[in-house]
Amino acid sequence: MRIFELTNTFPRKEYSLVDQILRSSRSVCANIAEAWRKRRYPAHFVSKLSDAETEADETRVWVEIARRCGYLTVEQEDELYAAYDIILGQLVLMISNSKDWTIR
């Protein structure tokens, strides 16, 4: 939601950048939801978490581009990076310990 709020201030000409960052950020939680429903199948569970991890890192790239274009401040970029560091850390932990999360 924070990315949604921040991208509302981007210039209209940056519709492509806004679309990309919103798509990747929303995909993180969607893939986590899919992973949760796939927890009966360990390989699918890990695959969806891996997709979420990839989308989270892609979002960080778009955040950096937005800051370099002057649409985000360094402080806003740092805030988002810190949030995604936590998300990525949790995803890596869940992937590494998938047996603790899957249904046997």
HUVEN-V408722 format. One record per helix or strand. SS is the DSSP state (a for helix, b for strand). FROM is the first residue (numbers start at 1). TO is the last residue. If there is no record, write none. Layout:
((SS | FROM | TO) (SS | FROM | TO))
This chain:
((a | 2 | 7) (a | 12 | 37) (a | 42 | 68) (a | 74 | 96) (a | 98 | 100))
